[in-house]
Amino acid sequence: NATTDGTPLPGTEPGTDDCNGAAQLGSGGVKLVTGPSFSTTYAVQTDGIGDAGRTCISIEEANFPCAIVIGTLAGEVQASAPIYFGEAEPGEEPPADEVPPAPETETFCAEAEDTTYPDVSSNQDVISCLAASAITEGYADGTFRPGVPVRRDQMASFLVRLGDLANALEVEGAELQDLPEYSGVNRFTDVEADSAHVEAINRLADMEVTTGTTPVTFDPSAPVSRGQMTTFINRLQNFLTGEGFDAGEADYFNDDDGTTHEANINAVASTGVAQGTDVGKFSPGNPVLRGQMASFLVRYLAVHEAAGNITPLGAG
C-alpha cells in the first residue's frame, strides 16, 4: 500500500497502524508474514509483492524469512512454499547446531527390575527404570499414564527423589552435595501444610532450584512447562556439582529465542538430556508429560553414571 520509501500510493493512503497491524483493505489479497515465528504481519496490495512498490516495506528492508499467505485475513491459506528474502534461505531457519543424541540409558538401567505398564506403548524401558528407582511408580490401578501433564508439586517430589537417589548412588570421590533435609518451615502460602509435596517443594526452594511463582506462592497445581523443566534440572545440577550444564554459544532451537528458559534449554540439550519436539523446535511452553518426564530424569542419571559420579541402578 506504499512505495518502498514509505510514501502512500494514490488512492490507498492507509495509516501506519494499517500497515504495521497488517490491515488489509478489501476481502482478498496477499499477506506478508515475517519473522522466525511468522508472528508479524504486513498488508500487501491485492496484486501482490511481485509488483515493485506495492509492499508496506521494501524488499531491501525485508532481511528475514517470509511466507506468502493468500486469501482473506480471516481465512488465510499459505502458498505451496514459503518465499524467503535476505540472508535466510529455505531450510536455514532452524539453527545450525544439531542437538546431541540422547545419552544411552542401558548401562544405568541394566539391573533395574522390570515393570510393565499396560498403557505404555513406547519408552517402556526408561519408564520401567524410573519406577525401579522409586522416583515414581505410577498409579494404584497399575497404569503410568504417560500422556498426563506433570504438576509443579509432583515435579518437586520427583526432583527431590532424583537428587536423593544421586546422593545414594554416589561413588567415592564424586563430591556431590547432599540435598538438605526439610527445615519444617513452609515458605509458600498456597502449599498446604499436610500436602504430600510440602517437604519436597520447600527443600527445592532451600536449594534455590525453585523460587516459586512469587516469593510466597508456588502454584502447586499448575502444569510444568518443558522450558521450566530444563531450568529445574540445570539448577539441580548446579546444586549437586557446583556448576550447571553450559552450552557455550550453541543454540539448538528457534522457538525459545528470548524466553526466560532459553539458556537452560540449550544447556540441558547440550548433554542430550533434553531433546526437541521437531527439528529446531523445543516447544518450551508445552506441558511436560509423564512419559517425557521419565526420559528427562533417567537421561540425567545416565549422564552422571557415564561421568563416574554415580553407580548404575541396583549395582552392588
Backbone as numpy.savetxt, mean C-alpha at the origin, in Angstrom:
# Nx Ny Nz CAx CAy CAz Cx Cy Cz
-10.21 25.18 -26.25 -11.02 26.38 -26.25 -10.17 27.65 -26.25
-8.86 27.49 -26.39 -7.97 28.64 -26.40 -6.77 28.31 -27.27
-6.12 29.35 -27.72 -4.88 29.14 -28.47 -3.79 28.70 -27.51
-2.64 28.30 -28.07 -1.56 27.77 -27.23 -1.02 28.80 -26.26
-1.23 30.09 -26.53 -0.75 31.11 -25.59 -1.82 31.51 -24.57
-2.95 30.79 -24.60 -4.00 31.03 -23.61 -5.08 31.98 -24.06
-4.97 32.55 -25.26 -5.98 33.49 -25.74 -7.25 32.74 -26.13
-8.41 33.12 -25.60 -9.64 32.42 -25.96 -9.91 32.51 -27.46
-10.41 31.45 -28.04 -10.80 31.46 -29.43 -12.12 32.22 -29.58
-12.28 32.93 -30.64 -13.52 33.70 -30.84 -14.75 32.80 -30.75
-15.71 33.26 -30.00 -16.96 32.53 -29.90 -16.99 31.50 -28.79
-15.88 31.27 -28.15 -15.88 30.28 -27.06 -15.78 30.97 -25.71
-14.72 31.72 -25.53 -14.50 32.50 -24.30 -14.84 31.77 -23.00
-14.40 30.55 -22.80 -14.63 29.94 -21.49 -13.72 30.59 -20.46
-14.16 30.62 -19.23 -13.35 31.17 -18.17 -12.25 30.21 -17.77
-11.35 30.72 -16.93 -10.24 29.88 -16.44 -10.77 28.64 -15.73
-11.81 28.82 -14.95 -12.37 27.68 -14.22 -12.91 26.63 -15.16
-13.45 27.09 -16.29 -13.95 26.13 -17.28 -12.83 25.24 -17.77
-11.68 25.87 -18.02 -10.55 25.12 -18.54 -9.98 24.20 -17.47
-9.66 24.78 -16.32 -9.01 24.00 -15.28 -9.91 22.91 -14.73
-11.20 23.15 -14.71 -12.13 22.15 -14.21 -12.64 21.23 -15.28
-12.11 21.36 -16.48 -12.49 20.50 -17.60 -13.96 20.60 -17.94
-14.51 21.80 -17.85 -15.89 21.98 -18.25 -15.96 21.92 -19.77
-16.79 21.08 -20.28 -16.93 20.92 -21.73 -18.21 21.61 -22.18
-18.07 22.55 -23.11 -19.25 23.18 -23.66 -19.88 22.23 -24.67
-21.10 21.87 -24.43 -21.75 20.91 -25.30 -21.74 19.53 -24.68
-22.40 18.59 -25.32 -22.58 17.26 -24.75 -21.54 16.26 -25.22
-20.77 16.60 -26.24 -19.80 15.65 -26.77 -18.42 16.23 -26.77
-17.55 15.62 -27.51 -16.22 16.16 -27.63 -15.17 15.25 -27.06
-14.01 15.83 -26.83 -12.85 15.07 -26.38 -12.34 15.70 -25.11
-11.93 14.86 -24.17 -11.38 15.35 -22.92 -9.94 14.88 -22.79
-9.03 15.78 -22.44 -7.64 15.44 -22.23 -7.43 15.19 -20.74
-7.03 13.99 -20.39 -6.87 13.62 -19.00 -5.39 13.47 -18.73
-4.89 14.19 -17.73 -3.44 14.25 -17.55 -3.00 13.70 -16.21
-1.71 13.43 -16.13 -1.10 13.03 -14.86 -1.01 11.53 -14.72
-0.12 11.05 -13.82 0.07 9.61 -13.64 -1.20 8.88 -13.26
-2.07 9.56 -12.48 -3.31 8.92 -12.05 -4.49 9.34 -12.91
-4.20 10.11 -13.97 -5.26 10.63 -14.83 -6.33 11.34 -14.00
-5.89 12.20 -13.11 -6.82 12.84 -12.19 -7.14 14.29 -12.56
-6.29 14.91 -13.37 -6.52 16.30 -13.78 -7.08 16.30 -15.19
-8.08 17.13 -15.42 -8.72 17.13 -16.74 -8.71 18.52 -17.35
-8.69 18.56 -18.66 -8.78 19.80 -19.41 -9.79 19.61 -20.53
-10.60 20.64 -20.76 -11.57 20.58 -21.84 -10.89 20.82 -23.18
-11.42 20.20 -24.22 -10.87 20.35 -25.55 -12.04 20.57 -26.51
-11.78 21.32 -27.57 -12.81 21.54 -28.57 -13.30 20.22 -29.15
-14.52 20.21 -29.65 -15.09 18.98 -30.19 -14.33 18.45 -31.39
-13.58 19.33 -32.07 -12.81 18.82 -33.20 -11.43 18.34 -32.77
-11.20 18.28 -31.47 -10.04 17.56 -30.96 -8.75 18.32 -30.89
-7.79 17.72 -30.23 -6.52 18.38 -30.05 -5.63 18.24 -31.27
-6.05 17.43 -32.23 -5.25 17.28 -33.44 -5.19 18.57 -34.24
-6.17 19.45 -34.05 -6.20 20.73 -34.73 -5.47 21.74 -33.84
-4.32 22.21 -34.30 -3.48 23.09 -33.49 -4.27 24.28 -32.97
-4.00 24.63 -31.72 -4.63 25.79 -31.12 -5.97 25.52 -30.49
-6.36 24.25 -30.37 -7.68 23.96 -29.84 -7.65 23.44 -28.39
-6.47 23.31 -27.81 -6.40 22.79 -26.45 -6.36 23.92 -25.44
-6.75 23.60 -24.21 -6.65 24.58 -23.14 -5.21 24.85 -22.78
-4.36 23.87 -22.99 -2.93 24.03 -22.75 -2.21 23.62 -24.02
-1.01 24.14 -24.20 -0.28 23.84 -25.41 0.35 22.46 -25.33
0.62 21.88 -26.48 1.30 20.59 -26.52 2.68 20.72 -25.89
3.31 21.88 -26.07 4.63 22.08 -25.48 4.60 22.00 -23.96
3.48 22.44 -23.39 3.33 22.41 -21.94 2.93 21.02 -21.43
2.47 20.19 -22.33 1.93 18.89 -21.92 3.05 17.86 -21.78
3.95 18.12 -20.87 5.10 17.23 -20.67 4.76 16.18 -19.62
3.78 15.36 -19.94 3.31 14.34 -19.02 2.51 13.32 -19.83
2.29 12.14 -19.27 1.45 11.16 -19.99 0.00 11.64 -20.03
-0.64 11.44 -21.14 -2.03 11.87 -21.30 -2.85 10.74 -21.90
-4.13 10.78 -21.67 -5.02 9.84 -22.33 -6.17 10.62 -22.94
-6.60 10.21 -24.10 -7.71 10.87 -24.76 -8.98 10.09 -24.44
-9.98 10.80 -23.93 -11.25 10.19 -23.58 -12.32 10.80 -24.47
-13.07 9.94 -25.14 -14.03 10.40 -26.12 -15.44 10.17 -25.61
-16.31 11.16 -25.81 -17.69 11.02 -25.39 -18.10 12.19 -24.52
-19.26 12.08 -23.90 -19.70 13.14 -23.01 -18.94 13.04 -21.71
-18.86 14.14 -20.99 -18.16 14.11 -19.72 -18.89 13.27 -18.68
-20.18 13.05 -18.90 -20.93 12.22 -17.96 -20.74 10.74 -18.24
-20.28 10.42 -19.44 -20.11 9.02 -19.78 -18.95 8.82 -20.72
-17.73 9.05 -20.19 -16.56 9.00 -21.03 -16.26 7.57 -21.50
-15.71 7.47 -22.68 -15.24 6.20 -23.22 -13.80 6.41 -23.66
-12.86 5.71 -23.05 -11.46 5.93 -23.40 -11.17 5.40 -24.80
-10.32 6.12 -25.50 -9.91 5.69 -26.82 -9.18 4.36 -26.72
-8.97 3.73 -27.86 -8.38 2.38 -27.86 -7.01 2.34 -27.24
-6.29 3.43 -27.28 -4.96 3.47 -26.67 -4.69 4.89 -26.19
-4.01 5.03 -25.05 -3.65 6.38 -24.60 -2.71 7.05 -25.59
-2.77 8.36 -25.63 -1.84 9.15 -26.43 -0.92 9.87 -25.46
0.38 9.74 -25.65 1.35 10.30 -24.72 2.08 11.47 -25.36
2.39 12.46 -24.53 3.17 13.61 -24.95 4.37 13.76 -24.03
5.38 14.47 -24.47 6.50 14.81 -23.61 7.42 13.63 -23.37
8.01 13.59 -22.16 9.05 12.62 -21.87 8.51 11.21 -21.64
7.29 11.10 -21.13 6.75 9.79 -20.82 6.22 9.13 -22.09
6.60 7.91 -22.31 6.16 7.15 -23.46 5.32 5.97 -23.00
4.50 5.42 -23.89 3.70 4.25 -23.49 4.59 3.16 -22.92
4.13 2.60 -21.81 4.89 1.53 -21.17 5.89 2.02 -20.16
6.12 3.34 -20.09 7.10 3.88 -19.16 6.49 4.50 -17.93
5.16 4.49 -17.82 4.54 5.12 -16.67 4.92 4.44 -15.37
4.90 3.09 -15.26 5.37 2.48 -14.02 6.85 2.79 -13.81
7.25 2.99 -12.57 8.66 3.26 -12.30 9.54 2.15 -12.83
10.78 2.51 -13.15 11.70 1.54 -13.72 12.15 0.49 -12.72
12.05 0.81 -11.41 12.54 -0.12 -10.40 11.61 -1.33 -10.27
12.18 -2.50 -10.41 11.41 -3.73 -10.29 11.39 -4.20 -8.85
10.22 -4.57 -8.36 10.10 -5.03 -6.99 10.86 -6.35 -6.82
11.73 -6.45 -5.82 12.44 -7.71 -5.59 11.45 -8.84 -5.33
11.83 -10.06 -5.68 10.91 -11.19 -5.45 10.66 -11.40 -3.97
9.53 -11.99 -3.67 9.21 -12.30 -2.28 10.24 -13.29 -1.74
10.66 -13.12 -0.49 11.63 -14.06 0.07 11.03 -15.46 0.18
11.87 -16.47 0.02 11.36 -17.84 0.16 11.05 -18.09 1.63
9.92 -18.72 1.87 9.48 -18.98 3.24 9.58 -20.45 3.63
9.98 -21.29 2.67 10.01 -22.74 2.94 10.96 -23.10 4.07
12.12 -22.44 4.12 13.09 -22.78 5.16 12.55 -22.43 6.54
12.01 -21.23 6.67 11.48 -20.82 7.97 10.30 -21.70 8.39
9.46 -22.09 7.44 8.23 -22.82 7.74 8.37 -24.34 7.65
9.57 -24.86 7.38 9.74 -26.28 7.08 9.20 -27.20 8.16
9.38 -26.84 9.42 8.97 -27.69 10.54 7.61 -27.30 11.10
6.93 -26.37 10.44 5.63 -25.92 10.95 4.59 -27.00 10.78
3.76 -27.16 11.79 2.68 -28.14 11.73 1.67 -27.72 10.67
1.25 -28.66 9.86 0.35 -28.35 8.75 -1.07 -28.16 9.25
-1.70 -27.07 8.86 -3.10 -26.80 9.17 -3.80 -26.45 7.87
-4.87 -27.17 7.57 -5.60 -26.93 6.33 -6.92 -26.25 6.63
-7.18 -25.18 5.91 -8.43 -24.44 6.08 -9.31 -24.67 4.86
-10.56 -25.02 5.05 -11.42 -25.33 3.91 -11.71 -24.13 3.01
-11.54 -22.92 3.53 -11.85 -21.73 2.73 -10.61 -21.08 2.13
-9.46 -21.75 2.21 -8.22 -21.22 1.65 -7.87 -22.01 0.40
-7.89 -21.35 -0.75 -7.61 -22.03 -2.01 -6.21 -21.74 -2.53
-5.56 -20.71 -1.99 -4.20 -20.38 -2.38 -3.46 -19.89 -1.14
-2.14 -19.89 -1.23 -1.33 -19.41 -0.12 -1.48 -20.27 1.13
-1.89 -21.52 0.94 -2.16 -22.41 2.07 -0.93 -22.61 2.94
0.25 -22.77 2.33 1.47 -23.04 3.09 1.80 -21.88 4.02
1.69 -20.66 3.51 2.02 -19.49 4.32 1.01 -19.31 5.44
-0.27 -19.49 5.15 -1.30 -19.35 6.17 -1.16 -20.43 7.22
-0.83 -21.65 6.80 -0.59 -22.74 7.74 0.61 -22.44 8.63
1.65 -21.84 8.06 2.84 -21.46 8.83 2.49 -20.39 9.86
1.65 -19.44 9.46 1.25 -18.40 10.39 0.46 -18.99 11.55
-0.40 -19.95 11.25 -1.17 -20.60 12.31 -0.25 -21.37 13.25
0.76 -22.04 12.70 1.70 -22.79 13.54 2.51 -21.87 14.45
2.67 -20.62 14.02 3.42 -19.66 14.82 2.59 -19.10 15.96
1.29 -19.38 15.95 0.33 -18.89 16.96 0.10 -17.38 16.86
0.49 -16.78 15.75 0.18 -15.36 15.55 -1.32 -15.20 15.33
-1.91 -16.11 14.58 -3.36 -16.23 14.49 -3.68 -17.65 14.05
-4.79 -18.15 14.53 -5.14 -19.54 14.23 -6.48 -19.65 13.51
-7.01 -18.54 13.05 -8.28 -18.60 12.35 -9.46 -18.52 13.29
-10.62 -18.91 12.78 -11.87 -18.78 13.51 -12.30 -20.11 14.13
-13.21 -20.01 15.08 -13.66 -21.19 15.82 -14.32 -22.23 14.93
-14.86 -21.80 13.80 -15.54 -22.74 12.90 -14.57 -23.45 11.96
-13.26 -23.22 12.16 -12.27 -23.90 11.35 -11.87 -23.17 10.08
-12.42 -21.99 9.86 -12.09 -21.22 8.67 -11.01 -20.18 8.99
-10.39 -19.67 7.93 -9.40 -18.60 8.10 -9.93 -17.27 7.58
-10.82 -17.31 6.61 -11.44 -16.12 6.02 -10.38 -15.18 5.45
-9.65 -15.64 4.45 -8.54 -14.86 3.91 -8.95 -13.55 3.25
-10.21 -13.45 2.83 -10.67 -12.24 2.15 -11.25 -11.19 3.07
-11.20 -11.42 4.39 -11.76 -10.46 5.35 -10.72 -9.40 5.69
-11.08 -8.11 5.65 -10.12 -7.06 6.03 -9.70 -7.19 7.49
-8.48 -6.79 7.77 -7.95 -6.83 9.13 -8.20 -5.48 9.80
-8.74 -5.55 11.02 -8.97 -4.33 11.81 -7.68 -3.87 12.47
-7.67 -2.59 12.85 -6.48 -2.02 13.48 -6.17 -2.70 14.82
-7.19 -3.01 15.61 -6.91 -3.65 16.89 -6.40 -5.07 16.70
-6.94 -5.77 15.71 -6.45 -7.12 15.41 -5.00 -7.08 14.95
-4.69 -6.11 14.08 -3.33 -6.01 13.58 -2.35 -5.72 14.71
-2.77 -4.95 15.69 -1.91 -4.69 16.84 -1.52 -5.99 17.53
-2.49 -6.86 17.73 -2.19 -8.15 18.36 -1.29 -9.00 17.48
-1.55 -9.02 16.17 -0.71 -9.80 15.26 0.74 -9.31 15.30
0.93 -7.99 15.30 2.28 -7.44 15.26 3.03 -7.69 16.57
2.32 -7.59 17.69 2.98 -7.87 18.97 3.36 -9.33 19.05
2.48 -10.21 18.61 2.83 -11.64 18.59 4.00 -11.90 17.66
4.04 -11.17 16.53 5.15 -11.28 15.59 6.47 -10.90 16.27
6.46 -9.76 16.96 7.67 -9.32 17.64 8.08 -10.25 18.76
7.09 -10.71 19.53 7.40 -11.65 20.63 7.98 -12.95 20.07
7.45 -13.40 18.93 7.97 -14.62 18.33 9.40 -14.42 17.85
9.69 -13.28 17.26 11.06 -12.99 16.83 12.01 -13.02 18.03
11.57 -12.46 19.15 12.39 -12.51 20.37 12.60 -13.94 20.84
11.53 -14.75 20.78 11.62 -16.13 21.25 12.52 -16.99 20.37
12.56 -16.69 19.06 13.36 -17.47 18.13 14.75 -16.89 17.90
15.07 -15.82 18.59 16.33 -15.12 18.37 17.54 -16.02 18.62
18.49 -15.96 17.71 19.73 -16.73 17.88 20.71 -15.91 18.70
21.64 -16.58 19.31 22.62 -15.91 20.14 23.44 -14.91 19.31
23.55 -13.71 19.84 24.32 -12.68 19.16 23.51 -11.81 18.22
22.23 -12.10 18.02 21.42 -11.32 17.08 21.09 -9.93 17.62
20.95 -9.82 18.93 20.72 -8.53 19.59 19.44 -7.84 19.16
18.38 -8.61 19.01 17.08 -8.01 18.78 16.57 -7.45 20.10
15.96 -6.29 20.04 15.44 -5.67 21.27 14.16 -6.35 21.70
14.04 -6.65 22.98 12.83 -7.28 23.51 11.68 -6.29 23.53
10.49 -6.79 23.18 9.31 -5.94 23.24 8.97 -5.65 24.70
8.48 -4.45 24.98 8.11 -4.12 26.37 6.85 -4.85 26.80
6.73 -5.07 28.09 5.49 -5.62 28.63 4.45 -4.50 28.74
3.22 -4.88 28.91 2.15 -3.88 29.07 2.32 -3.19 30.42
2.34 -1.86 30.39 2.55 -1.08 31.61 1.31 -0.96 32.46
0.16 -1.34 31.90 -1.10 -1.19 32.63 -1.77 0.13 32.35
-1.11 0.99 31.59 -1.67 2.31 31.26 -2.26 2.26 29.85
-3.56 2.51 29.76 -4.24 2.55 28.47 -4.33 4.01 28.04
-3.58 4.36 27.02 -3.51 5.77 26.61 -4.59 6.18 25.63
-5.42 5.22 25.18 -6.41 5.53 24.15 -7.82 5.45 24.72
-8.56 6.53 24.58 -9.90 6.62 25.15 -10.92 5.76 24.41
-10.64 5.40 23.15 -11.59 4.59 22.39 -11.24 3.10 22.40
-10.30 2.70 23.23 -9.96 1.28 23.41 -10.45 0.86 24.79
-11.41 -0.04 24.81 -11.99 -0.48 26.08 -10.94 -1.20 26.93
-11.03 -0.99 28.24 -10.07 -1.60 29.15 -10.13 -3.12 29.13
-11.31 -3.67 28.80 -11.44 -5.12 28.77 -11.31 -5.69 27.34
-10.85 -4.86 26.41 -10.65 -5.35 25.05 -9.57 -6.41 25.01
-9.76 -7.40 24.16 -8.74 -8.44 23.99 -7.45 -7.89 23.42
-7.52 -6.68 22.86 -6.36 -6.11 22.19 -5.73 -4.94 22.93
-6.25 -4.57 24.09 -5.78 -3.38 24.78 -4.30 -3.45 25.10
-3.83 -4.61 25.54 -2.41 -4.72 25.89 -1.53 -4.57 24.65
-1.90 -5.24 23.58 -1.09 -5.17 22.35 -1.07 -3.76 21.79
-2.21 -3.08 21.77 -2.28 -1.72 21.24 -1.34 -0.81 22.01
-1.36 -0.89 23.33 -0.53 0.00 24.13 0.94 -0.41 24.12
1.22 -1.68 23.97 2.62 -2.09 23.80 3.18 -1.53 22.50
2.40 -1.58 21.43 2.85 -1.00 20.16 3.06 0.50 20.29
2.17 1.16 21.03 2.32 2.59 21.22 3.58 2.90 22.03
3.87 2.09 23.03 5.09 2.28 23.82 6.34 2.12 22.95
6.25 1.30 21.92 7.36 1.08 21.00 7.39 2.11 19.88
6.36 2.95 19.82 6.19 3.94 18.75 6.00 3.29 17.38
5.49 2.07 17.39 5.08 1.43 16.15 3.77 2.02 15.67
2.94 2.46 16.62 1.73 3.20 16.28 1.70 4.46 17.12
1.19 5.51 16.54 0.98 6.76 17.27 -0.50 7.04 17.44
-1.35 6.07 17.03 -2.78 6.28 17.08 -3.26 7.20 15.98
-4.55 7.35 15.88 -5.11 8.28 14.91 -5.04 9.71 15.45
-5.02 9.83 16.76 -4.69 11.07 17.48 -3.90 10.62 18.70
-3.34 11.54 19.48 -2.60 11.10 20.67 -3.43 10.29 21.67
-4.77 10.42 21.61 -5.60 9.72 22.60 -6.63 8.78 21.97
-6.61 8.62 20.65 -7.54 7.69 20.01 -6.78 6.74 19.08
-7.35 5.55 18.92 -6.71 4.53 18.09 -7.58 4.09 16.93
-8.89 4.28 17.03 -9.84 3.83 16.00 -9.69 2.33 15.77
-9.92 1.54 16.82 -9.59 0.11 16.77 -10.35 -0.71 15.74
-11.56 -0.30 15.39 -12.36 -1.11 14.47 -12.15 -0.76 13.01
-11.37 0.28 12.73 -11.12 0.68 11.35 -10.21 -0.34 10.66
-10.40 -0.57 9.36 -9.53 -1.50 8.66 -8.13 -0.92 8.48
-7.14 -1.78 8.46 -5.76 -1.38 8.21 -5.55 -1.31 6.71
-5.01 -0.20 6.23 -4.72 -0.09 4.81 -3.38 -0.75 4.49
-3.16 -1.04 3.23 -1.90 -1.64 2.81 -0.72 -0.70 3.07
-0.96 0.60 2.90 0.09 1.55 3.20 0.43 1.57 4.68
-0.59 1.58 5.53 -0.38 1.55 6.97 0.37 0.29 7.39
0.05 -0.83 6.73 0.71 -2.09 7.08 2.22 -1.99 6.92
2.67 -1.38 5.84 4.11 -1.27 5.63 4.76 -0.37 6.67
4.04 0.67 7.07 4.59 1.56 8.10 4.70 0.83 9.43
3.68 0.06 9.79 3.75 -0.73 11.03 4.95 -1.69 10.99
5.11 -2.38 9.87 6.19 -3.35 9.76 7.55 -2.68 9.86
7.71 -1.55 9.17 9.03 -0.91 9.19 9.34 -0.28 10.54
8.33 0.21 11.23 8.56 0.73 12.58 8.92 -0.42 13.54
8.28 -1.57 13.37 8.64 -2.72 14.19 10.07 -3.14 13.90
10.44 -3.14 12.63 11.82 -3.45 12.26 12.80 -2.49 12.92
12.45 -1.21 12.92 13.31 -0.21 13.54 13.44 -0.46 15.04
12.34 -0.85 15.68 12.40 -1.13 17.12 13.27 -2.35 17.41
13.06 -3.42 16.66 13.78 -4.67 16.92 15.27 -4.55 16.66
15.64 -3.87 15.60 17.04 -3.86 15.16 17.74 -2.52 15.31
16.96 -1.46 15.57 17.55 -0.13 15.65 17.65 0.56 14.31
17.20 -0.11 13.27 17.27 0.47 11.92 16.19 -0.14 11.05
15.36 0.73 10.46 14.32 0.24 9.57 14.89 -0.15 8.22
14.07 -0.84 7.43 14.47 -1.14 6.06 14.60 0.17 5.28
15.47 0.18 4.29 15.71 1.40 3.52 15.83 1.04 2.04
14.99 1.66 1.23 15.00 1.39 -0.21 15.97 2.28 -0.97
16.63 3.20 -0.27 17.51 4.14 -0.97 16.72 5.01 -1.92
17.16 5.08 -3.15 16.48 5.89 -4.17 15.43 5.12 -4.95
15.25 3.85 -4.63 14.31 3.01 -5.39 12.88 3.50 -5.20
12.12 3.44 -6.27 10.70 3.78 -6.24 9.97 2.71 -7.05
9.27 1.84 -6.35 8.70 0.66 -6.99 7.28 0.85 -7.52
6.57 1.87 -7.04 5.16 2.00 -7.37 4.83 3.44 -7.77
3.86 3.59 -8.66 3.48 4.93 -9.10 2.16 5.40 -8.50
1.52 4.58 -7.69 0.25 5.00 -7.10 0.37 5.38 -5.64
1.61 5.49 -5.14 1.81 5.90 -3.75 2.56 7.22 -3.65
2.81 7.85 -4.79 3.62 9.06 -4.80 3.00 10.15 -3.93
3.79 10.67 -3.01 3.34 11.75 -2.16 2.50 11.33 -0.97
2.25 10.03 -0.81 1.45 9.58 0.32 2.30 9.49 1.57
1.64 9.48 2.72 2.33 9.40 4.01 3.21 8.17 4.11
2.78 7.09 3.48 3.45 5.81 3.66 4.43 5.46 2.54
4.66 6.36 1.60 5.47 6.02 0.43 6.85 5.49 0.80
7.55 6.16 1.69 8.91 5.72 2.04 8.90 4.33 2.65
7.92 4.04 3.51 7.86 2.73 4.13 7.40 1.65 3.14
6.53 2.03 2.21 6.11 1.07 1.18 7.34 0.63 0.38
8.13 1.60 -0.07 9.33 1.26 -0.83 10.34 0.50 0.02
10.48 0.89 1.28 11.45 0.23 2.16 11.10 -1.23 2.36
9.84 -1.51 2.66 9.43 -2.90 2.89 9.43 -3.69 1.59
9.08 -3.03 0.49 9.13 -3.69 -0.82 10.56 -4.04 -1.21
11.54 -3.27 -0.74 12.94 -3.54 -1.10 13.41 -4.89 -0.56
12.72 -5.42 0.42 13.07 -6.74 0.97 12.25 -7.86 0.34
11.24 -7.48 -0.46 10.33 -8.47 -1.03 9.16 -8.78 -0.14
9.17 -8.26 1.10 8.06 -8.54 2.02 6.76 -7.97 1.48
6.82 -6.77 0.92 5.65 -6.16 0.30 5.72 -6.35 -1.20
4.67 -6.87 -1.77 4.56 -7.03 -3.21 3.40 -6.18 -3.72
3.45 -5.80 -4.98 2.40 -4.96 -5.53 1.15 -5.73 -5.90
0.12 -4.99 -6.23 -1.13 -5.59 -6.69 -1.15 -5.71 -8.21
-0.23 -4.99 -8.88 -0.08 -5.03 -10.32 1.25 -4.35 -10.63
1.65 -4.35 -11.87 2.91 -3.70 -12.23 2.83 -2.22 -11.90
3.74 -1.75 -11.07 3.77 -0.34 -10.71 2.70 0.10 -9.75
1.91 -0.84 -9.22 0.81 -0.47 -8.34 0.90 -1.22 -7.01
0.65 -0.46 -5.93 0.62 -1.07 -4.60 -0.77 -1.01 -3.97
-1.62 -0.14 -4.46 -2.96 0.07 -3.89 -2.88 0.38 -2.40
-2.15 1.45 -2.04 -1.88 1.71 -0.62 -3.11 1.99 0.22
-4.18 2.47 -0.38 -5.39 2.77 0.38 -6.32 1.60 0.56
-6.05 0.49 -0.14 -6.91 -0.68 0.00 -6.70 -1.35 1.35
-7.74 -1.96 1.90 -7.56 -2.65 3.19 -6.70 -3.90 3.04
-5.97 -4.21 4.09 -5.19 -5.45 4.12 -6.15 -6.59 4.44
-6.16 -7.61 3.60 -6.99 -8.78 3.84 -6.21 -9.80 4.66
-6.90 -10.69 5.31 -6.24 -11.64 6.20 -5.23 -12.51 5.46
-5.54 -12.90 4.24 -4.59 -13.68 3.46 -3.34 -12.89 3.14
-3.50 -11.61 2.81 -2.36 -10.76 2.55 -1.54 -10.54 3.81
-2.22 -10.35 4.94 -1.54 -10.18 6.21 -0.64 -11.37 6.51
-1.12 -12.58 6.23 -0.31 -13.78 6.46 0.98 -13.71 5.65
0.87 -13.28 4.40 2.06 -13.18 3.55 3.04 -12.15 4.09
2.54 -10.97 4.45 3.40 -9.93 5.01 4.19 -10.46 6.21
3.50 -11.07 7.15 4.14 -11.44 8.41 5.09 -12.62 8.26
4.70 -13.64 7.50 5.58 -14.79 7.33 6.81 -14.41 6.51
6.63 -13.58 5.49 7.80 -13.11 4.73 8.75 -12.32 5.63
8.18 -11.51 6.51 9.02 -10.73 7.43 9.86 -11.67 8.30
9.25 -12.69 8.83 10.01 -13.65 9.65 11.05 -14.38 8.80
10.71 -14.69 7.56 11.66 -15.37 6.68 12.88 -14.50 6.40
12.68 -13.18 6.29 13.80 -12.26 6.08 14.75 -12.31 7.29
14.19 -12.34 8.47 15.03 -12.40 9.67 15.72 -13.76 9.81
15.04 -14.81 9.39 15.67 -16.14 9.44 16.82 -16.20 8.44
16.62 -15.67 7.25 17.68 -15.67 6.24 18.87 -14.81 6.67
18.60 -13.77 7.46 19.67 -12.89 7.93 20.42 -13.47 9.13
19.93 -14.61 9.63 20.59 -15.23 10.77 20.18 -14.68 12.11
19.08 -13.94 12.15 18.62 -13.36 13.41 17.75 -14.29 14.24
17.01 -15.17 13.56 16.12 -16.10 14.25 16.26 -17.49 13.64
15.84 -18.48 14.39 15.85 -19.86 13.90 14.57 -20.12 13.12
14.54 -21.14 12.27 13.29 -21.52 11.63 12.23 -21.90 12.67
11.00 -21.80 12.31 9.91 -22.15 13.21 9.98 -23.64 13.55
9.96 -23.95 14.83 9.97 -25.34 15.27 11.34 -25.97 15.36
12.39 -25.26 14.96 13.75 -25.83 15.02 14.18 -26.00 16.47
14.77 -27.14 16.77 15.26 -27.40 18.13 14.14 -27.69 19.09
